[in-house]
Amino acid sequence: MSVGGRRRPLKIVTGVSGSPDVYGAAVDSQRSTLASAVEIAKIAEAERFDALFAADLLSFGAQGAIGAQEPLIFVSALAAATSHVGLIATVTTTFHHPYNLARLFGTLDHVSNGRAAWNAVTSSVGEENYGDQELPSPEERYARAAESLTVVNALFDSWAPGALTPDGRGGAVLRPELVRPIDHAGPYFTVRGPLNIPPLPQRRPVQFQAGQSEGGIELGARFAEVVFTSLPTLADAITYTKRIRTRATELGRAEGLPFIMSSFHATYGASEAEVRAAVREREEATDFEAGRVALADMLGGGVDLSELPLDKPIPEHLLPDVHAVHRRRGRVEIFSNFARSGKTLRELIIAAKDTGHWAAAGTPEQLADAIEERHDAGVLDVIALGGLDNPRTSDFLRNGLLPELRRRGIVGADYVGDTFRVNLELPPLPQ
């Protein structure tokens, strides 16, 4: 997609809430759990990353994963330590009320001076902590999400232009007749409104959305400005992008929406020999027994891989019916397709370490080639690059990959505006 006759630069995001250092700090009485995230945030802003991304889990993982600290509070703290970088918080629609969500994200937009973004998810875990014995079906979760997003956007827009204006003396003039109730009544929510916080710096926080099942694509096509995807191959990216943007166009969305965001799981090396050694070292470090459990989770959790030989494919009859799975259908589809392609159990376990995301190994130039290919194909607008908390990976990013991408004109050299929405160079919001 181009802006004003030029190719819009690729935008860069990095994660902040999932670093082992953040969790490790929780047992160090001399160090705040926020300290390492602040360090990452400051590096990211100095290197002109466009946003920080806070992921979330709502339960204690069976494999020992703590989860994530509450994203909205976490990025609000990071707002005080930064001034330009966007702040993306992952929050579920399944276990939250839209009026609260509008107030929370609206407040984040205010305290960050227009840098808030919401990654809306429907959750694949956590129902046991919210009074539910079973997770609602994907269809019900997406129906609730669609209504929730409709309500939240209506609340953000409940203050008409001119409702609050400067009085010229450092105060403001309120015209209450321009602050309108939304009077929403739907299957899940009844919300009168209006929103009781002032108009937002961005009017609405930037809307991210994660989910690649049928319901996820429909929701993203209708609401998302950026979709966070797992697209392991270029062919996958082309197919997905065409599908979701065609549907977005049918729904009357602006050309080029939604933007496509992919996480790039890279194995770096200064030379091809170093790359080969790094790949071999990563594979040799694989715990294949734990990997069987992780792969079973990628396949929906209902598959027993414990007795299968490592160097043979998974039998077809063990692969799940995607439509019968209630959790992360997009991920299940990715790994089912991997299995049907003939990959052995060993290969699938190694692939599961990247959880279905785009993965590559190479020198900075080779990795830049892979990124440029997707960017030029129009299927990559935002890229997630992790590892700023790891000194070696951080060095490759800051002194290898990013300079190469900037040399090619793929990544911009500086922020282009005062808000996250402007920096992403998104089309204007509909009136």
N, C-alpha and C positions, 0 to 999 in steps of 0.2 A: 504494500500500500504506500502511496506517495502522499506528501503533504506539500501543497504549493509548488508542484512540479519537481520535487526532490524525493528521494527515497527516505522514508521516516527511519531514523536510527533504531536499532535494536535496543530495547530497554532491559535493564539488569536488576535482578532481585536476589537477595540472599536470606537464608534462614537465621533466626536468632533464638528461638525458644527450645530447640532440640539438642543443643550442644551438650556433650558429656560434661564439659567444664561447668555448665550451669547447674547440672545435677550434683556434680561433685562438690561444688561450693556449698551446697546445703549442709554438708557435714563438717565444714570448716568454719569454726566460730569466728575466725578473724576476717572472713570475707563474705560480702553480700552475695546472695544468689544472682543479683543483677549485674555484678561487676564484670563478668566475662562478656555478657551481652552488650554492655555499654562499650567495651573495647571493640567488639565486632562492629557495632553501630558506627563508632567514630571512624574506624578504618573504611567501612563501606561508604560513608559520606565523603571522606577525603578522596576516595577513588571514584566518586561520582556514580555509585550505584543508585538506582532509581528508587528502590524500596527495600524495606525489611519485612520479612514474612514470618509470622508466628503461627505455627501449626497447633493442633490440639487433639487430645484424646480424652475420653470421658470415663475411663476405667483403668484400673491397674492391669497391665498386660500379663497374659499368661506366661509369656516368655521373659518376664522380668522388666519390661519397659515401664518406667515410672509414668509416662504420659507426657504432659506438657504443663507448664504453669499457665494460669488463666490468661489467655492472649490479650484481652482488652486492657487489663490492669498492667500487664507486662509492657505493651507498646506505649501505653500512656506514660509510664516511667521513662521510656526511651525518647519520648517526645521532648522531654526537658533536656536531654543530653545531645540533641541534634537540632538542625534548623531547616534542612531541605529534603532529606530523604523521606519517601513515603512510608506509611505504617499500615501494614496489612494484618488484620486480626481474623483468625478463623473462628467462627461462631455458628453453632447449629441452629437451624430453624425448628428442629423436631422437639427440643426441650426448652424453648424460650418463647416468650410472648412478643409480638411485633411492636407493641407500644414501648416496652422496655428496650428492645433492640434499637428503635429509632432514637430514644433518649441517650442510650449508651454511645452509639456511633456518632450521633450529633454532637455530643459533648466531646468525644475524641477529636472530631473535626475542629471544634473550637479551640481546645487546649493545644492542638498541634498547628494552629493557623492554616488549616486547609490541607492536611496531609493524610487524612484518614481513608482507609479502604476496608471493605468487609468481604472476606472470603466466606460465602454462604455455603454450608454443607448440610446434609440431611442425617448424618451420623450412621456409622455401621456398628457401633458399640455403645454401651453405657446405659441401656434401658433399665438395667437392674438398680440403678441409682436414682431413678425418677419414678418409681412406683409401678413400672411396667414389667410383667413377666416375660413378654416377648417383644422384640423390636417390631414396630409396625411394618407392613409390607412396603417395598420400594414405591409402589404406586401411591399408597397413602402418604408416605413421607414427602414425595414430590408434590402431591396435591396441596398438602399443608404448606410446603415451602413456597409454592406459587402464590397462595393467598397471603402468606406472611410478607413476601416481597411487595405484593400489590399494596398492602396496608402501609408498610414502611415508607415506600415511595410517596404515597398519598400524604402521609404525615410530614415528610420533608417538604412537600410542595404546598402544605396548608397555609403557609405564609406567602401571600401574593407579593409581587414586586411593589415596593413603596410602603409596605406595612410598617417598617421600622427604618427611619431615616435620621441622619445627623441633624441636630438642632443648631449647629454652628457655634455652640458654646461648650463643647465637650460632652454633651448629653445626647439624647435621642428623642425623637417624636414617634409615638406609637399611634397607628390608625387601626383600632381594633376591628373595624368593619372589614379590613383586608386580611384578617386572620380567621380562616374558615374551617368549620367542622368538616370531617370527611364522611361521617355517618355511614360507616361500613358495617354491613351485616352479612356474614357468609357462613359456610359450613363449620369453620373452625373458630372464627373470631367475630366479636362484635366490638367495634371501636368507634366511639363518637369523634374523638379528636377535638380541636386541633392539637398539634404538638406544642408543648408548653416550654420550649426553649427557643431562643432567637434563631433567625435564618442562618444557615450554615455558610461558612466561607466558600465551600465548593457547590453550594445548593444541595447536592447529595454527595456522600462519600463515594469513591470509586467502587463499583460493584464487581467483585470477583465471584467465581462460582466453580466448584469442583464436582465432577460427576460425568461419567461417560456412558452410562446405560441409556436406554431409550428415554426414560424420564429425565435423566440428567441433560441429555442433548436438547430436549424440548424446553427445559427450564433455562438452560444457558442461552439458547437461541432467543428466548423471549426477554430475558432480563440482564444477562451478563454483559459487562463491558470487556472483561477479560476472563477467559476460561482456563483453569489450571488442568493440564492434561497429562496422561501417560501415553505417549506415542513412540514406541520403541524404534520404529523404522520410518524412513521418508515416505514410503507408500502408505503407511498408517496415517501419517500426518496429512498427506494430500487428501486421502479419502475422508478423514474426519473433518478437516477444514471445509471442504466442499459441502459436506452434508450439513454442518451446523450453520454455515453462512447462507446456504440456500434457504434453509428454514427461517433464519433471521430475516432475510429479504422478504419472504412470504408474509412475515409478521410486521412488515413495514419498518424494520430497523434501518439505520444508516449504513451505507456501503462500507464494507470492511469490518463490520462488527459481527461477532465479538472478536477481540484480539485473542491470539493463541499464545498461551504461556506453557512452556515445557521445561521440566527439570532436566539438567544435563549432568549425568553421572560420569565424570571424566577420570581416567587414569592417566596421569601426566608423566612425561619423561623428557629430558633435555635432548636425548638422541633416541633413535629407533631401538638400539640395544638396551637402553635404560627402560624404554617402554615395555619391551618384551620381558625384561626382568621383573618389572613392577606387576605386570599381568600374571606372571608365573607365581610370584610371591603371594599375590592376592588369592589365587586359586588354591595354592598349597595351604593357606591359612584357613580354608573353609572347614567348619565343623559340620560334617555331613549328617550326623545324627540330629543335631539341632536344625540343620537345613531341611530335613524331611518334614519337620513340624512347620517351619516357616513356609515351605512350598505348599503344604496342605492348606495353610491359611490363605495363600494366594489363590487356591482353587476352591475357596468358599468354606473350608473347615470341615467338610464332611467326607474327606477322602483319607483312607488309611494307607500310608506309604511305607510303613515301618518295615515290612518284610520284602519289599521289592528290590531286585538287583540294581546296583547303581549304574551299570553300563548298558542297560536296555531301556527302551521307551516305556512309558506308562501305558498299560493296556487300555484300549479305547473304552471298555465297559466301566472303568473306574472314573472316567472323566464326568464331571457333573453336567446336568442340564442347567444352563445358565439361568433360564427363566424360573427355575425352582429355588434359586439361591436368593436370600434376602439381603445379603451384605456384599457391597462392592462388586456389583455385577460386571462393571467395566474391567476390573482387575482379573476377575475370574475368566472373562472372555480372552484377555491377552494371554494368560498362561495356558488355557485350554488350547488356543491356537498354536502356541509354542510346542505343546505336547504332541498335537496332531501333525506338526511338521516333521516329527521323527527325532526330536532331541531326546537324548538319554536322560534318565533321572539325575545323573551327575551334572549334566549340562543345565538342566532346569534348576537344580539347587543353586548352582553358581549364578544363574540368571536372576533367581529370586532375591539375591543380595541387592539388586537394583530395583526391586519391587515393581517391575514392569515399566520403569522409566527409560528414557533414551540414554544409552550408555555407549561410550567410545573410549578408545585408548590411543594416545599419540603424542607427538611433540606439539608445542604451541601452534606451529604452522599447520599441522595436520588437523588438529582440533578446530582451528579457525576455518579450515576448508569445510569441515562438516557443518559448522554453524552457518557459514556463508551459503552453503547449498540450500539449507532450509529457509534462511532469510530471503534469498533470491527467489525461491519458489513461492513465497508469500504465505508460508505456513508456520512462521515463527516471528512473533512480535515482541515477546517478553521471554527472557531466559532466566532460569534460576540456577545460580552457581554457588555451591556450598564449599565449605572448607576454610573460611577465613579464620577459624579458630585453630587450625592446624598450621604450624609455621611453614612446613614444606609446601603444602598445597597453596597457602596464602602467597608464598613467594612465586610459585608458578603462575597464579592468577594475576598478581600485581605487576610482575616483571616479565611475564611471558605472554599469556593469552590475551589479556586486556590491551596491552600496547599493540599486539598484532591486529586485533580487531579494530582498534582505532586507526592504525596505519592504513587499513583497507577501507575506512569510512563506514564501517558497519555499526560501530558504537560511537555515540556522541562524546564530546570532550567536556561538556559542562551541562548543568541544569538549564532548562530553557524558560522556566517560569517560577512563580512563587507558590503554586499549589501542585499537589500530586497529579491532579487531573490535567493541568496544563503541561506538566513535565512528560506525561505519557503521550501527549498530543492526540487525545481522544477527540472524536467528533463532538460538537455541542450537544448538550442534553435537549431532548424534545421539549417544546414549550407546552 
